[in-house]
C-alpha cells in the first residue's frame, strides 16, 4: 500500500516517536487492557469479576459462548477512536461488522458510562461488573454479537455483510457525522460487502458525512483463513485502490508500536477526510470524486489472548476465533484463564469497588460524543416527521369506476416528487432503486432532484447529480443496506424494486424485521420510520420479460415475520396507492410492502372512496355488487386480479342475468388473518359480513394462492374460499396470457363462480365448453398477432 | 491497465497489422454483420426477413422487446471465440452474463447450425429465418434473454449477478474446458458478482479448467451509466489486479481495429492460460496461485446501431439499451430501421434462399466444438451417476428407540466421506459450504480430501489443499453459484448451510428452480443431478447465537416453487438422514432440501425402519402408539419437534394412563399436500389413515406453523390439526427455552392434547396450573444456572 508494506517494514528499526506522549500511551494502553479484561470476563465468568479470590470452576459459566478472536482489535479501535473524538470533538459512531464482536462493544460502552445509563442495573461497580459478565450470552441476557441491545449500535453482527452499506446509509445527509466502519475480513467475502465498497461513488463530501472503513485483517474465519488475508498486501492494496480508496496499513503485534502507528494513521486519515470535505464544501474540488482514506488493520487474531493451549498455537490462528480455552475440567485450563485475565492487571485498572479508575476513564468522550450515546445510533431520537403534501392533489379524477386508465406508479411518482420537494430543506428523504426508478415510472421525481452520482459523467447522461436524492445502483443489497442505515439514523425513504428480484434481499429483510421486533421491547430505542417497499414491475406484467422475472413470493416471506412488524398492501388502483403510500410514509417501525403495477390500467375508486377503502383495509364494492345476500362473493386483492374480477363480474351479469354478486376487494392483506394473529385482522363478525358464512368465494389473488389459505384457514367460511393466483406458470407471452396460464383470467373466474352456485349447476357444461372455445381463440390470436385480443386490450367496465 | 491505456492510445497511430489476414478479417467481419443482422431482425421483424421488398409496418412486430445494447458486443465475442476454438481445437463454452442478450446467442447458434439441430423447424433458410425472427419475444416463442431454450447456455440472463460463479462451477474438475464468461458492467454492480471475482483463489490450474472473464464495458444500464465504466481505466485496472487478474483492454469503435486487437488479445490470453496450466500440470509453478488473464472489452453500447434517432444520440448511450427505434407510426423510423438493417448488407451474407453463405459459415467450428453444441452446456448428457457407498454401513445401532444419542450430521459426515472417497477418481462430487463444513459436523470428509485453496497458506492452517474437494468461502452466493455451475455441467454436489442464512440465496434458488422447471419441457435438455441442500445449525439449536440466527423460512420459500421440482425432507434422526441423503444424491433434476440438526440427540429408528419410514414419507410410529383408534394424534416433523413430541407422549402416559395416543412422524413434507398438488402427496385415504378424519392432531413442526396449514387445508381432518412451530420468538437462551418461547415444548404439547380430548376436559384446569408451575421452575432455573434443567437435558424415552 502506498503508505505501507515497505515503508512499514522499516518502522521498527527506526521508530518515530509517534503522536502519543508516553503518558497518553500508557493510559490508552490501560484503557485497552480494561476493555480486553471485561471482554474475557463476559465470555467466561459468572462470578468473581475482579479476581479477588483464586478462580474456581464455580466462577466459570457452564456454557461458554462468544467470540474472542475479533474482540481485542475492536477494543483497540474503540480506544483510539475515543482519542480522536475527544481531540477533535468529533460526531462519530462505529458500525461493527465482524460477527459476535459483542463483548468488546459492551465492555467499551460500559467503561464510558453509556451502558449503565441505558441499563441502570449494570452499575459501574463490582456488582455491576458481575452482572455485566453474567448477562452475556446468558438466557434472558444479551446476545454475543453487537445487537439492538448494544448502546451505540445501528448494526447487528449476526448475519454478515451489511456493515459498510449501513455505514454509508447513516452518513448520507449527515455532513457532520463520521462512521468508523469495521469490516471483518470474513464478512468481506460476502457478496453484499464486496459491492458495498463502491458506495463511495454515491457519497457527496459536500452534503454527506464520511465513512472511514477499517478492514480488520484478522486472518481467519471460523475454520479457514480469509481470502483478503492471503492475497498479499500488494494485491490487497490494488483491490482497495481499485475500489477507489486510499488504503493505510496498520500492522503489528507489538502493542506500543501499534498504538503509535494507529494513532498516527488516524490523525492522517482524519486530516484527509477534513481536507476532502473542505475542498468539496468550498467548491475547490472541481466536482471530482475524492479518493477517501481507509485503514487496513492487521493484528493477530485473539491478540493478547493465550498463545498456546494444549500444546497448540492459539493467538494469531483460527483457534482464537471463538473461545480459546474451554473444558475447565482440566485444572490447567482454569489456571491459564486466570493467568490470562491477570495479565491485564485488573487491580491497576479498577478500584476495589470495581470502579474504572479515573486516570483511564477520563480518556473517554462525554455526553453525546460517546459512541455509545450518540443519538445518530438511536435514530428515533432524531426523527423528524416528513412534511407530506396532500395526496388528494394527485388523485386521478374519475367520472365513474372503470372509466379512465392511469398508471398507478406514475401517479404515485407525482406525489413522491412533491414529497421530495417538500422535504428538500430537511434533507431527510431519499428514494432507492436498482436502476429502475424510471422503469418503475417514478421519473417525475427527477423534476425536483437527480440521481446521486459522484463518478465520471458524460454529455449524454441525464438526471445525474452530486446532490441527487435518488439512489440508483444495480444492487438490491446496496439499496436495502443504504436505506436501512438511513432509517436507523432517523430519516425516511422508499425502496422501489422489481417484485421478482426483491428476493435478493430476503435475508436482509429478515434481519431488519428482527431488529424492529427486538427494539420494540427496548424502551430507550425510539421508533424509527418504517422500511417501505414499493414492489412493481410485478408478476402479472412481466409477460415480456418471461418466467425469470415472475415471482410474487416476497409477500409470503414477509408474512412469516412477526405480525406487529409487517404490513402488506395491494392497492387495486392509483388512488388507493396514493392513500396507502401516504399512510406508509407516516408510519413508524414497520416493514410496509406495497405491491402496485406500473402499466396504465382502469381506475376504480375516487379519492374519497379510496381513502375509506384503505382505512377499512377491505370492503364490499357496492357499486359493483348486488344488494343483500349474494350467490357468490367475487373477492380480489391486487390490481390485475381486481381487473380480471371486474371483467368476470361483467361476463357473469351478461350470461347469468339473475345472478347476485358481491365484490369484495382487499387492500390490506393482513385483515384476512384472525385478530389474534395480526392487529389488522378483522374480527370474526366483520370478516363474515364481507365473505359470508356459507357462500362460495372466488378469490382472485396477486400472489401464490396458498398465502390466502394460510391467512384465512381459521375463518368460518374458509372451506368455501376458492383462490386463484400465481402458480408458477409463465413465459414470454402477453399480459392476458399470463392470467390465462395461471387460471386467473376473467373467463376462468366466471366459470369458477358458476361451478360453485348450486342453482347454476345445469349450465356448467355449456359454460365450460364456451370457456375452452374462448381459450382456443385466445391462443390462436396471440400466436398470430403477438398481442392480446383487441376485446381484451380494450375491455372496459360497464354496468 | 498493464497492457492498456497508454499503450493502446498509441495503437491507432501505429497500427500493427494484427493476427488476422485481410481475408480472414473480411470473413469474420461478415460473420459479425450476419449475427448483428439476425439480432436486429429478431427484435423487430415478423416477416420479410431478407428485406427482399421494402419494409412496411406490417413486417414489424406489434410489441418490440429485446435488448440491442449489449448484443453487438456479444456477437463480436462469439465470432472471435469461434476463431480461437477452430485454430486451437478448444473445448469452450460461453456464459453470457448481460441481461437480455438473447438475440445475439440465438443468432450465432443459428448461424453455426446448433440451433436448427435442436429446433428443426427453425431451418437454415429464408423460412427458418422468418420463424427465427418471429419466435423471439413472441407469445409461445422464446425469451429475450439467454435462457434454458438457448443451445449452449448454462446460464439465464434474467436476474443478474451469477455468471462468473456459474463459469467457475463449470470448469471445476474439467481440466480441458475453458469458459469464456461475459460479465456485463451492470451485472458487475451486484453483490454476487462483486465477490465472484475471488473465485480464482479456489481454482486449481492443474486439476480444473480455465475461466476467461470478459468484462463488457458497455457503459450503461437501463437508465444509468455503470460504475465500472466511470471510474477510469486506471482504477478499473487496479480493481481487476486487486481481484488477482491480469487485465487486458480491448477498446475501440473502429471495427477493423477492434477485430485485430481482440484477436491479438485472445491469442495472448489463450497462450497465458495454456502457460499457467502447463506450469501447474508439470509442477513447475511451485504451487503458486497464478494471475489469470481477463479482458475488458470497451466498445460502444448498441455498436453499429442507429447513431441518432429523433435528434438524440443513441449509439454509445443508454438509449441503445433496449429498442433503439420504436413507434413505427413515424415513417421516418421505418426508413431508419431498414437503413440500419441494410447497413449489414444481408444480400452479401445470405443467398436468395436465406442460407448463410459458405465463405462465412465455414468459419464456425463443427460438431461438439460449436459452443451451441458443446455437451458441457447440456450437463445431463455427460452425467455419470455417483458411486454410492451403502449408507447402512454408517447406521447408528439402536438397542431400541430413544436409547442412544448421536449427532445426525456427524453420522452423515462419515457417509459423505465415503461418497467422496468412492468418487475420487471420477472427480465429480464436491461439498460446498460457507465456512461451516466443520461447524456443521461434516468434518469426517477431511479424512479423504481437503478444502480447495489456492491462496497463501501458513503453518497453522489445517485441511487446506490445492486438490481439496470441499469448497469453503464465506459467501452463500458463491457456494450456490459454484454448485449450480457444477451441476449444470453434469456433476454432483451438496451445499450445507446454516438454516437461517440460506435465505441469502433465496433468489438464486428461484432462478435455478425455474431453470429446472423449464428444462423439463425441453426434450434435448437431459436431466441433471439435483441441487441438494443440507440445512443444519437450524432454528431450534441456535439458542446460543440468538434471534438473528433463527429462521426456518427457507422451506416456505421452496414450497412455493413448482411441485415437480422441489422436495423437502425433515429426517428426525441420523438413520433417516442417511436414507434421505442417499436418496437425494441419486435423484435427478430436483431441488432437495434436507433439514437436520448437528447436536447429539436421541435416536429413534434402526436403519431398516428408517429406510421404510423414509420410503413411505410419513408413518405411524407403532412402537410409540396405542393400537386402534386414538384419542389424539401426536404428529411431528423435524428432529427437535420429534424429540418434544416423544417427551410429551411420555408425560401424557404418565399423567393420563388411559390415554390412547398415535404418533405420526413426517419425513417427506410434501406427503401432506394433496396428490393433485404434489406427486409425493398422500391420497386421501392414506392421509386419513394416518391423521384420522375426526381426532385432534397436535402437530409439532420444525418451521412456521402456517406451512403445515397451507399444505393440509384441503384434508378431511384439517379443522382438527393444531400446529405448533416457530413463531418468530427467540433470543440468546437455552435449547429448551427456545421451544418454550415458541410453545413447542413437551409440556405445552401434552397440554394441547389434553385440552382437545373431550373426556379429559375436566382435567384441563389442573394440568394448566401444572404447566405454568413448570414454566416458572424452568425460567428460574435457567436464569440461575444458564443451562437447561438436568431433567430436560438428561431426559430419555422410556416405554
Interface residues (C-beta under 8 A of the other chain):
Chain A: X46 X61 X62 X63 X65 X137 X138 X139 X140 X141 X142 X143 X144 X145 X147 X156 X158 X159 X160 X161 X186 X187 X189 X190 X191 X192 X193 X194 X195 X196 X198 X201 X221 X222 X223 X224 X225 X226 X227 X230 X231 X232 X235 X236 X237 X238 X239 X240 X241 X242 X243 X244 X313 X316 X317 X318 X319 X435 X436 X437 X438 X439 X451 X453 X455 X456 X457 X458 X460 X461 X464 X472 X473 X474 X475 X476 X477 X478 X500 X501 X503 X504 X506 X507 X510 X511 X514 X517 X518 X544 X545 X546 X547 X548 X549 X551 X553 X556 X557 X559 X560 X561 X562 X704 X706 X707 X709 X710 X713 X718 X728 X731 X732 X733 X734 X737 X779 X782 X783 X785 X786 X787
Chain B: X46 X61 X62 X63 X65 X134 X137 X138 X139 X140 X141 X142 X143 X144 X145 X147 X156 X158 X159 X160 X161 X186 X187 X189 X190 X191 X192 X193 X194 X195 X196 X198 X201 X221 X222 X223 X224 X225 X226 X227 X230 X231 X232 X235 X236 X237 X238 X239 X240 X241 X242 X243 X244 X313 X316 X317 X318 X319 X435 X436 X437 X438 X439 X451 X453 X455 X456 X457 X458 X460 X461 X464 X472 X473 X474 X475 X476 X477 X478 X500 X501 X503 X504 X506 X507 X510 X511 X514 X517 X518 X544 X545 X546 X547 X548 X549 X551 X553 X556 X557 X559 X560 X561 X562 X704 X706 X707 X709 X710 X713 X718 X728 X731 X732 X733 X734 X737 X779 X782 X783 X785 X786 X787
